[in-house]
Amino acid sequence: MKIKNKGGMTLERAFKICIIDDSKTVRDELRTLLEKEKYEIVEADDGLNGLKILGQNRDVNLIVTDVNMPNMDGIIMCRKIKEDELLKDIPIMMFTTQSGTAELEQGKEIGITSWLTKPLVPDKFLKVANAILNKKIMSWKSVLKKDIA
């Protein structure tokens, strides 16, 4: 069965996106936005639960996570994801209030695909998410040129 989303992408099946953020409001906003695009959503409220959800959903196509969360922050969680043979190739979109040079360098070092700052700008968020899912953004270098600069 083919699915066509509002962004014009024709999908063989719905992409699955994992949203990891301690703010229920943010998770709800992202879920609403992404479900309108016909994406399947799983979610967690912190890094520890995020790892658990990812362990149960190894078919996730994109991880969207915050940096500042209780129990395990997004940076530590992303390091653990990149160390896991079954998860390491899943692209990660950091969606956070953090925008300092040190945080961006940590993201680059870990291998995060994209870094977007809150608040949510729906068109920009979807443009980046769709580009990642279409494999148009493959590295941090392309993200720096297209989305952050």
Summary of the structure (lengths in Angstrom):
residues: 149
radius of gyration: 14.1
end to end distance: 38.0
largest distance: 44.2
contacts: 464
relative contact order: 0.15
helix: 43%
strand: 18%
